[in-house]
Protein backbone atom coordinates (compact mmCIF):
# COMPACT_ATOMS: atom_id res chain seq x y z
CA UNK A 1 0.00 0.00 0.00
CA UNK A 2 1.09 3.50 -0.78
CA UNK A 3 1.89 5.89 2.07
CA UNK A 4 -0.03 9.14 1.78
CA UNK A 5 1.87 12.35 2.29
CA UNK A 6 1.21 16.01 1.65
CA UNK A 7 -1.50 18.36 2.64
CA UNK A 8 -3.20 18.98 -0.69
CA UNK A 9 -6.97 18.90 -0.24
CA UNK A 10 -8.80 16.02 -1.93
CA UNK A 11 -12.45 16.59 -2.82
CA UNK A 12 -14.62 13.71 -1.58
CA UNK A 13 -18.16 15.10 -1.90
CA UNK A 14 -20.64 17.94 -1.49
CA UNK A 15 -22.86 19.17 1.33
CA UNK A 16 -26.48 18.29 0.69
CA UNK A 17 -29.64 19.33 2.47
CA UNK A 18 -30.01 19.63 6.24
CA UNK A 19 -31.42 16.63 8.09
CA UNK A 20 -33.50 17.39 11.15
CA UNK A 21 -33.10 20.35 13.49
CA UNK A 22 -29.80 19.58 15.28
CA UNK A 23 -27.26 20.64 12.65
CA UNK A 24 -26.89 17.44 10.66
CA UNK A 25 -26.70 17.39 6.86
CA UNK A 26 -26.67 14.83 4.06
CA UNK A 27 -23.49 14.26 2.07
CA UNK A 28 -23.28 13.43 -1.62
CA UNK A 29 -20.06 11.46 -2.09
CA UNK A 30 -18.09 11.58 -5.33
CA UNK A 31 -17.12 7.90 -4.91
CA UNK A 32 -19.62 5.10 -4.32
CA UNK A 33 -18.62 4.87 -0.67
CA UNK A 34 -16.05 6.39 1.62
CA UNK A 35 -14.39 5.38 4.86
CA UNK A 36 -13.03 8.92 5.12
CA UNK A 37 -16.04 10.27 7.04
CA UNK A 38 -15.26 9.44 10.67
CA UNK A 39 -15.74 11.18 13.99
CA UNK A 40 -12.89 13.57 14.69
CA UNK A 41 -11.74 13.85 11.06
CA UNK A 42 -11.26 17.47 10.01
CA UNK A 43 -13.05 18.51 6.83
CA UNK A 44 -12.45 21.51 4.61
CA UNK A 45 -15.69 22.94 3.22
CA UNK A 46 -15.37 25.40 0.40
CA UNK A 47 -17.69 27.39 -1.82
CA UNK A 48 -16.30 27.19 -5.32
CA UNK A 49 -17.23 30.87 -5.79
CA UNK A 50 -19.43 32.88 -3.49
CA UNK A 51 -21.50 35.89 -4.53
CA UNK A 52 -18.59 38.27 -3.98
CA UNK A 53 -16.46 36.15 -6.33
CA UNK A 54 -13.94 35.19 -3.63
CA UNK A 55 -13.32 31.71 -2.31
CA UNK A 56 -14.60 31.00 1.20
CA UNK A 57 -13.71 27.99 3.30
CA UNK A 58 -14.45 26.47 6.68
CA UNK A 59 -12.48 23.85 8.62
CA UNK A 60 -14.47 21.76 11.06
CA UNK A 61 -14.21 18.35 12.71
CA UNK A 62 -16.90 15.70 12.36
CA UNK A 63 -18.72 15.16 15.66
CA UNK A 64 -21.00 12.35 14.43
CA UNK A 65 -21.72 10.21 11.38
CA UNK A 66 -24.76 8.07 10.66
CA UNK A 67 -26.33 6.64 7.54
CA UNK A 68 -29.82 7.25 6.21
CA UNK A 69 -30.92 5.12 3.24
CA UNK A 70 -27.26 4.27 2.60
CA UNK A 71 -26.20 7.91 2.43
CA UNK A 72 -23.99 9.60 5.07
CA UNK A 73 -25.50 12.20 7.37
CA UNK A 74 -22.92 14.10 9.40
CA UNK A 75 -22.75 16.72 12.11
CA UNK A 76 -19.83 19.10 12.43
CA UNK A 77 -18.50 20.63 15.63
CA UNK A 78 -19.80 24.19 15.99
CA UNK A 79 -22.86 23.70 13.78
CA UNK A 80 -25.73 22.97 16.14
CA UNK A 81 -28.92 23.85 14.27
CA UNK A 82 -30.58 23.61 10.90
CA UNK A 83 -30.05 27.29 10.11
CA UNK A 84 -26.27 27.09 10.56
CA UNK A 85 -25.89 24.10 8.22
CA UNK A 86 -28.21 25.60 5.61
CA UNK A 87 -25.38 28.06 4.83
CA UNK A 88 -23.13 25.09 4.00
CA UNK A 89 -25.39 23.65 1.29
CA UNK A 90 -23.56 22.80 -1.96
CA UNK A 91 -20.11 23.45 -0.48
CA UNK A 92 -17.46 21.02 -1.65
CA UNK A 93 -16.09 18.72 1.07
CA UNK A 94 -12.37 17.97 1.03
CA UNK A 95 -9.86 16.35 3.34
CA UNK A 96 -6.08 16.58 3.43
CA UNK A 97 -4.37 13.94 1.25
CA UNK A 98 -2.40 12.75 4.28
CA UNK A 99 -5.71 12.03 6.08
CA UNK A 100 -7.09 9.72 3.37
CA UNK A 101 -7.79 6.22 4.65
CA UNK A 102 -5.62 3.45 3.24
CA UNK A 103 -7.52 1.31 0.76
CA UNK A 104 -7.56 -2.48 0.73
CA UNK A 105 -5.24 -4.26 -1.69
CA UNK A 106 -6.49 -3.92 -5.26
CA UNK A 107 -8.44 -0.69 -4.69
CA UNK A 108 -7.21 2.73 -5.78
CA UNK A 109 -8.08 6.39 -5.40
CA UNK A 110 -8.94 7.93 -8.78
CA UNK A 111 -6.52 10.80 -8.08
CA UNK A 112 -3.67 8.27 -7.93
CA UNK A 113 -4.57 6.79 -11.33
CA UNK A 114 -4.97 10.00 -13.34
CA UNK A 115 -2.04 10.28 -15.74
CA UNK A 116 -1.31 6.53 -15.91
CA UNK A 117 -0.49 5.04 -19.30
CA UNK A 118 -3.17 2.66 -20.56
CA UNK A 119 -2.02 -0.20 -22.81
CA UNK A 120 -3.88 -3.02 -24.56
CA UNK A 121 -2.20 -6.40 -24.04
CA UNK A 122 -4.58 -8.37 -26.31
CA UNK A 123 -2.81 -10.85 -28.56
CA UNK A 124 0.32 -10.96 -26.40
CA UNK A 125 1.60 -7.54 -27.48
CA UNK A 126 1.43 -4.13 -25.86
CA UNK A 127 -0.38 -1.42 -27.82
CA UNK A 128 -0.42 2.08 -26.33
CA UNK A 129 -3.99 3.43 -26.05
CA UNK A 130 -3.32 6.69 -24.21
CA UNK A 131 -3.30 8.46 -20.85
CA UNK A 132 -6.03 8.10 -18.21
CA UNK A 133 -7.86 11.44 -17.85
CA UNK A 134 -10.63 10.44 -15.43
CA UNK A 135 -12.68 7.59 -14.05
CA UNK A 136 -16.41 8.14 -14.53
CA UNK A 137 -18.27 6.74 -11.53
CA UNK A 138 -21.85 7.85 -12.02
CA UNK A 139 -22.63 4.95 -14.34
CA UNK A 140 -23.62 1.30 -13.75
CA UNK A 141 -19.90 0.48 -13.54
CA UNK A 142 -16.85 2.71 -13.44
CA UNK A 143 -15.54 3.77 -16.86
CA UNK A 144 -11.95 4.72 -17.72
CA UNK A 145 -11.74 7.91 -19.80
CA UNK A 146 -8.51 7.55 -21.79
CA UNK A 147 -7.10 10.28 -24.07
CA UNK A 148 -5.25 9.00 -27.15
CA UNK A 149 -2.19 10.68 -28.70
CA UNK A 150 -4.56 12.04 -31.39
CA UNK A 151 -6.70 13.71 -28.70
CA UNK A 152 -9.62 11.27 -28.96
CA UNK A 153 -11.42 10.04 -25.87
CA UNK A 154 -11.75 6.26 -25.47
CA UNK A 155 -14.18 5.03 -22.81
CA UNK A 156 -13.32 1.61 -21.37
CA UNK A 157 -15.58 -0.09 -18.80
CA UNK A 158 -13.51 -0.89 -15.68
CA UNK A 159 -14.77 -4.47 -15.48
CA UNK A 160 -12.93 -7.77 -15.16
CA UNK A 161 -13.64 -8.58 -18.82
CA UNK A 162 -11.31 -5.73 -19.92
CA UNK A 163 -9.20 -4.60 -16.95
CA UNK A 164 -6.17 -6.84 -16.37
CA UNK A 165 -3.84 -4.96 -14.00
CA UNK A 166 -3.16 -1.62 -12.36
CA UNK A 167 0.37 -0.74 -11.28
CA UNK A 168 0.24 2.65 -9.52
CA UNK A 169 3.98 2.71 -8.90
CA UNK A 170 4.80 2.17 -12.58
CA UNK A 171 1.92 4.41 -13.72
CA UNK A 172 0.54 1.64 -15.92
CA UNK A 173 -2.93 0.20 -16.49
CA UNK A 174 -3.19 -2.92 -18.64
CA UNK A 175 -6.43 -3.75 -20.43
CA UNK A 176 -7.34 -6.52 -22.84
CA UNK A 177 -9.81 -5.22 -25.42
CA UNK A 178 -11.76 -6.98 -28.12
CA UNK A 179 -10.66 -6.31 -31.73
CA UNK A 180 -12.01 -3.02 -33.08
CA UNK A 181 -12.80 -1.56 -29.64
CA UNK A 182 -10.66 1.57 -30.09
CA UNK A 183 -11.59 2.21 -33.75
N, C-alpha and C positions, 0 to 999 in steps of 0.2 A: 504494500500500500504506500501511496505517496504521502509524504509529510507536507502539511499545508503551512505556508509561511506568508508573511506580508499582511498588510492591513487594507488592501483594496476592498471596497465594498462589493458584495456580490448580491445582485437582485434575486430575491426568492419568491416574491409575490406582491400583491396589492391589498390595501385595506378595503374591505367591503362595508356593508351596512352594519350599523349598531345592532346588538342583540341584547334585548332586555334594558333595564334601567341602571345597571350597576357599572357601566363603563366597559363592557365587553363588546367586541366586534368580530365579524366574520372575516376570514382571510381567503383570498383567491390565490392559490399557489401556482407558480409557473410550471413546476414539475408535478407529476401525478401524485406524489406524496413527499413528505419531508420530515426527517428526524431533527431538523434544525430549530424547530419551535419547541423550546423547553423552558421551564421555569428558571429564572435567573439570567437567561441569555439576553444580551443587550442587542436591541434592534435599532437600525437607523431608518427613520421614516422621512421621505423626501417628496415634496411636490416637484414635479418635473419643471413647471413654471407656474408661479402664482400670478395673481392679477397685476402686480407691480412689475412683473417680468423678471424678478430675481428669484434665485433658488432659495427655498426655505427647508430646514431639516430639524428633526427632533431625534434625540437619543433617549431611549427608555428601555428598562428591563421588563421582561415578561414576568408577571406575578402569578398568572394561572393560564392553563391551556386545557381545553376540553374539546370534544368533537360532537358536532350536531349534523346528522345525516352524512357522516363521512367527511365533513368539512371542518377545519380547525376554527375554533372560536377562542380568542385570547383576550386577556386583560393585561394592560400595562400599568406599571407603578406610576402613580400620579394622575391617572385618568380614572375618576371614580363615578362618573355619571354619563348618561347618554349624550348630553349636550357637549361634553368635552371630547368624546370620541367622534361625534358628528363632524368636527373640524378636520379629522384625519382621513375622512373618506377619500378614496382613490389615490392616496399617497402610496408611493412605491416602498416596499419593505426590503431592506438589505441587511446583511450581516457582514462582518469582517471576514475575509478569506481565511484567516488563521482560526476562526471560530467554526468553520464548516465541519460537520461531523464526518468522520471517516466512513467511507462506503464499504460494503462487503466486497469480497473478491469478485471480479467480473462486472461490477457496476462502476459507472463513471459519471462525473459531472460534465455537462455539456461544455462548460467554459474550458475544461481541460482538453476537449477533443477538437475544438475550433482550430483550424489551421493544419490539421493532420492531412497527410497525403492519403488518398484513397486509390487503391489499385485492385484490378480484377485479376484473380489467379485462375480463372477458368481455363481448362485445357493445359494446365501445368506451367503456363508462362506467367508473366507479370506485366499487365498492360495498365499504364497510368491513366486514371480517369480524371482526377483533378484534386482540388483542395476542399476540405469540408468547411462550409460557410456557416451552417446552422443545423440544428436537429429540431424538426417540427414535431411538437408533442401534443397538439390539439386534434389529432386524428385518431383513428381506431388503433393504430400502432405508430410508434415513432418512425419518422422518415428522415433520412440523411439528405441534406441539400448540398450537393457537391458542385463546385464551379470548375468547368473544364478550362484548358489553356485558351480555347477560343472564346471564352466568356459565357458559354451556355450553362444553364442550370440543369443538373441531372438529379432527379429525385429517386432515392433508393430506399425501399422499405427496410427498416432495421429489424428484420426477422431472421430466424435461424436458417431459412431457405437460402438467403443471400449473404448474410453476415458471417464471416469465418473467424476473424480475429481482430482484436484491438490492442495495439501496443502503444500506450501513452508515452512511455519513455523514448521510443523510437519515432513517435509522431506518425504512426502508420496504421491504417485501417485496411484490412484485406476483405474483399467481397468476392463472391463467385456468382456471376450473372449469367443469365441465359443468353444465347446468341441473339444479337439484334437489340438488346436492351438499351444500349446507349445511342443507337442511331435515331 
